[in-house]
């Protein structure tokens, strides 16, 4: 698609996919914009500014190491600048602004995001989805979060969120839509946080969990999310040993997560994964044939598989749906939870390697 002429756009020598924007209202790093940014910008339809920014071509840059969004090889293409008949490997790109890339293009892409490193988390934002409609559940989860190291929480009321209408999926977003909307709000509030923790009311956490996670995250360079509430179905036999083991989930031949599918009662997403999630088609709940928390599980499964992102959880669980009233048996993984008195900070170094 051809560009609309713009008074502020300047070409950058040797960078056909990038432009320098001389408009003083364009707030991007180095005033270097991509084609997609340029197409969405409205300043080209306005009168020129009184004064342009001085044009300073950015220095040549080269990204180092694999990108978070780099996917599997999808094919080859002819090299237009090579002598003779040369084929370049083409890879899937899971960044919302791209579909495919080559190694050379990835090296010079402005959307490059380095893969995740262990021990690289220090800034957090926490979202609590109030789905039960019970204030006691919300209060207990907030108190437990504060004890675990997160005193500040954004609360989202999703108890009244309507179920998905299969005849009109855009009019009713369901629990999955509410969950993704919460992620979008957290990104808007704290766009540069390194970790986004999303949980439901009724979930409680062990002590010292934030300190533990800041030492152990991230367990994979291409992580979609890590679950704090363990495996989807865990029994009392799974929790007899409190030594922590990090487990990687997987898919069977039909593309369905196996028995190690994480429970999504409390999950942590890295910043680039949170950004990719809200741009993915899986955020539309109309195709998810389920309701409630199960709908969130299906949405995350669909997104991680489509984006080739890893999922992990700890066993036993570091958080769980605990009972509120006497006689209440708690949630689906309550028996596999290490307990609120377990001090995760002292357990640093016990976590096993992903299998």
C-alpha positions in Angstrom: 0.0 0.0 0.0 1.4 3.4 -1.1 2.2 6.0 1.6 0.2 9.2 1.8 2.7 12.1 1.2 3.9 13.5 4.5 5.7 16.8 5.2 7.6 15.3 8.1 8.8 12.0 6.7 12.5 11.7 5.8 14.2 8.6 4.2 17.1 6.9 5.9 19.9 5.8 3.6 20.2 2.0 3.5 17.1 1.5 5.6 14.1 1.1 3.2 11.8 -0.1 5.9 12.5 2.8 8.3 12.0 6.6 8.2 13.0 9.6 10.3 10.0 11.6 11.5 10.7 15.3 11.8 7.4 16.2 13.4 8.0 17.5 17.0 4.9 15.7 18.3 6.1 12.2 17.3 7.4 10.6 20.5 9.4 7.5 19.5 13.0 6.5 20.2 15.3 8.5 17.9 12.2 9.6 15.9 12.7 6.5 13.8 9.4 5.1 12.6 8.4 1.9 10.8 6.0 1.7 7.8 3.2 0.5 10.0 3.6 3.5 12.4 3.7 5.8 9.4 0.5 4.4 7.9 -1.4 4.9 11.2 -0.1 8.4 11.9 -2.5 11.3 11.4 0.0 14.2 11.3 0.3 13.9 7.5 -3.3 15.2 7.3 -2.5 18.3 9.4 -0.7 21.5 8.4 3.1 21.3 8.8 4.5 22.2 12.2 6.0 25.6 12.7 9.4 24.0 13.1 10.7 20.6 12.1 13.1 18.6 14.2 16.6 18.6 12.7 17.2 15.6 10.6 19.9 13.3 12.1 20.1 10.0 10.4 20.4 7.3 13.1 23.6 5.3 13.3 23.6 1.9 11.7 22.5 -0.6 14.3 22.5 -4.4 14.5 20.5 -6.5 16.9 22.4 -9.2 18.8 21.0 -12.6 19.6 17.7 -14.2 18.8 14.5 -12.2 19.0 11.6 -13.0 21.4 9.2 -13.0 18.4 11.3 -15.2 16.1 9.5 -18.4 15.1 10.2 -21.5 13.1 11.4 -21.6 9.5 8.5 -21.3 7.2 10.2 -21.4 3.8 12.8 -19.7 1.6 12.9 -16.7 -0.8 15.2 -15.5 -3.5 18.0 -13.1 -2.4 17.6 -10.0 -4.6 21.0 -8.6 -3.8 23.1 -11.7 -3.9 25.1 -12.9 -6.9 23.8 -16.0 -8.6 20.9 -18.1 -7.3 20.8 -17.7 -3.5 17.9 -18.7 -1.3 17.4 -17.0 2.1 15.7 -18.8 5.0 12.3 -17.3 5.9 11.0 -17.5 9.5 7.7 -16.9 11.1 7.6 -13.6 13.1 5.1 -13.5 16.0 5.3 -9.7 16.4 1.9 -8.2 15.7 3.4 -5.8 13.0 5.1 -8.6 11.1 4.3 -12.1 9.7 7.7 -13.3 8.5 11.3 -12.3 8.5 14.9 -13.4 7.6 18.0 -13.4 9.7 19.3 -10.2 8.0 16.0 -8.4 8.4 15.7 -9.4 12.1 19.2 -8.0 12.7 18.1 -4.6 11.7 14.4 -4.6 12.8 13.3 -1.8 15.1 10.7 -4.1 16.8 13.5 -6.5 17.9 13.1 -7.7 21.5 15.8 -9.8 23.1 14.8 -13.2 24.5 14.2 -13.3 28.2 17.0 -13.9 30.7 16.8 -15.5 34.2 16.9 -13.0 37.1 15.8 -10.1 34.9 12.6 -9.1 36.8 12.4 -6.3 39.3 9.3 -4.3 38.2 5.8 -5.7 38.5 2.1 -4.8 38.0 -0.6 -7.0 39.5 -4.2 -7.5 38.3 -6.9 -9.2 40.4 -10.0 -10.4 38.6 -13.0 -10.3 41.0 -15.0 -13.1 39.4 -16.9 -14.6 42.4 -18.8 -11.5 43.4 -17.8 -12.1 47.1 -15.9 -9.3 48.8 -14.4 -11.7 51.3 -12.6 -13.5 48.4 -11.2 -10.3 47.1 -10.0 -9.1 50.5 -8.3 -12.4 51.3 -6.5 -12.5 48.0 -5.3 -8.9 48.3 -4.0 -9.6 51.8 -2.2 -12.7 50.6 -0.7 -10.8 47.7 0.6 -8.1 50.1 2.2 -10.8 52.3 3.8 -12.4 49.3 5.4 -9.1 48.3 2.8 -7.2 46.1 1.0 -4.5 48.2 -0.5 -2.7 45.2 -3.2 -4.4 43.1 -5.5 -3.3 40.3 -8.9 -4.9 40.8 -11.2 -5.7 37.9 -14.9 -6.6 38.4 -15.7 -9.4 36.0 -18.4 -11.1 38.0 -21.0 -9.3 35.9 -19.2 -9.9 32.6 -21.8 -11.5 30.2 -21.1 -14.8 28.7 -20.1 -15.1 25.0 -23.0 -14.9 22.6 -22.1 -17.3 19.8 -24.4 -15.4 17.4 -22.8 -12.1 18.1 -19.3 -12.6 19.6 -18.4 -8.9 19.4 -21.2 -7.9 21.7 -20.3 -10.2 24.6 -16.7 -10.7 25.6 -17.0 -13.3 28.3 -14.3 -14.1 31.0 -11.6 -14.4 28.4 -12.4 -11.0 26.9 -12.4 -9.5 30.5 -9.1 -11.2 31.2 -7.5 -9.8 28.1 -9.0 -6.4 28.7 -7.4 -6.4 32.2 -4.0 -7.1 30.5 -4.6 -4.2 28.2 -5.4 -1.9 31.1 -2.3 -2.9 33.0 -0.1 -2.3 29.9 -1.7 1.2 29.6 -1.0 1.9 33.3 2.5 0.4 33.4 3.8 -0.1 29.9 7.3 -0.8 30.9 6.8 -3.3 33.7 8.9 -6.4 33.3 6.3 -8.8 34.7 2.4 -8.9 34.7 0.8 -11.1 37.4 -2.9 -11.9 36.8 -4.9 -13.8 39.3 -8.5 -14.4 40.4 -10.2 -13.7 43.7 -10.0 -16.6 46.1 -6.4 -17.4 45.3 -3.8 -17.2 48.1 0.0 -17.2 47.8 2.9 -18.5 49.9 5.3 -16.1 51.7 8.3 -14.6 50.0 7.0 -15.4 46.5 8.0 -12.2 44.9 11.6 -12.5 46.0 11.6 -16.1 44.8 10.2 -15.2 41.3 12.7 -12.3 40.9 15.5 -14.9 41.2 13.9 -17.7 39.1 12.2 -15.8 36.2 12.4 -16.2 33.3 12.8 -20.0 32.8 12.7 -19.7 29.0 13.8 -17.1 26.5 10.5 -17.5 24.5 8.1 -17.8 27.4 4.3 -17.2 27.0 3.5 -17.4 30.7 4.3 -19.2 33.9 1.6 -20.5 36.2 1.9 -20.1 40.0 -1.1 -22.4 40.6 0.5 -25.6 39.4 -0.9 -28.1 37.0 -4.5 -28.1 35.8 -5.4 -31.2 37.9 -3.2 -32.2 40.9 -4.0 -34.5 43.7 -2.9 -34.7 47.3 -0.2 -37.2 46.3 1.4 -34.5 44.2 2.1 -32.3 47.3 3.8 -34.7 49.7 7.2 -33.2 48.8 7.7 -29.4 49.1 10.9 -29.3 47.0 10.0 -27.2 44.0 10.3 -28.5 40.5 9.9 -26.4 37.4 7.8 -28.2 34.8 7.4 -27.3 31.1 3.9 -27.9 29.5 3.6 -29.3 26.1 1.2 -30.3 23.3 0.3 -33.7 22.0 0.2 -34.6 18.3 -3.3 -33.0 18.0 -2.1 -29.7 19.3 -3.8 -30.1 22.8 -1.8 -29.4 25.9 -1.0 -32.7 27.7 -1.7 -33.5 31.3 0.9 -31.0 32.4 -1.3 -28.1 31.3 -0.9 -25.3 33.8 -3.7 -24.1 36.0 -4.4 -20.5 35.1 -5.6 -19.3 38.5 -2.5 -17.1 38.9 -0.1 -16.6 36.0 2.8 -14.3 35.2 3.5 -12.9 31.7 6.7 -11.2 30.6 6.3 -7.7 29.0 6.7 -8.8 25.3 4.3 -11.7 25.8 1.7 -9.5 27.3 2.0 -7.1 24.3 1.8 -9.9 21.8 -1.2 -11.4 23.5 -3.5 -8.4 23.3 -2.7 -8.1 19.5 -3.5 -11.8 18.8 -6.7 -13.0 17.2 -7.1 -15.4 20.2 -8.3 -12.5 22.3 -11.7 -12.8 20.5 -13.8 -15.1 22.7 -16.4 -16.1 20.1 -14.5 -19.2 19.0 -13.9 -20.5 22.5 -16.5 -23.1 23.3 -16.4 -22.7 27.1 -17.2 -20.3 29.9 -15.5 -18.9 33.1 -12.0 -19.7 34.0 -11.9 -22.6 31.5 -12.4 -20.0 28.7 -9.3 -18.2 29.8 -7.4 -21.6 29.8 -8.5 -22.3 26.2 -7.6 -18.8 25.1 -4.1 -18.9 26.5 -3.6 -22.4 25.1 -4.7 -21.3 21.6 -2.4 -18.2 21.8 0.7 -19.9 23.1 0.4 -22.7 20.5 -0.2 -20.3 17.6 2.8 -18.1 18.7 5.1 -21.1 19.6 5.6 -19.8 23.1 6.6 -22.0 26.1 4.5 -22.4 29.2 5.8 -23.5 32.7 4.6 -24.1 36.2 6.0 -25.2 39.5 5.1 -28.3 41.4 3.9 -28.2 44.1 1.9 -25.0 43.4 3.1 -21.7 44.8 -0.5 -20.4 44.9 -3.9 -22.1 45.3 -7.6 -21.6 45.5 -7.9 -21.8 49.3 -11.1 -22.5 51.3 -12.9 -19.4 52.6 -15.5 -20.9 54.9 -15.2 -23.9 57.3 -15.9 -27.1 55.4 -15.0 -25.6 52.0 -12.7 -27.9 50.2 -11.1 -25.1 48.2 -10.3 -24.9 44.5 -9.1 -27.5 42.0 -5.4 -27.5 43.2 -5.9 -26.7 46.9 -4.4 -30.0 47.9 -1.3 -29.5 45.8 -0.5 -26.0 47.2 2.6 -25.7 49.4 0.5 -23.5 51.8 0.5 -19.8 52.8 3.1 -20.4 55.5 5.7 -21.9 53.1 8.5 -19.4 52.6 9.4 -19.4 48.9 12.3 -17.0 49.5 14.1 -19.6 51.5 13.5 -22.2 48.7 15.6 -20.3 46.2 17.9 -22.8 44.6 15.6 -25.8 45.1 13.8 -25.3 41.9 14.5 -28.1 39.4 15.1 -27.7 35.6 12.3 -27.9 33.1 11.8 -31.5 31.9 
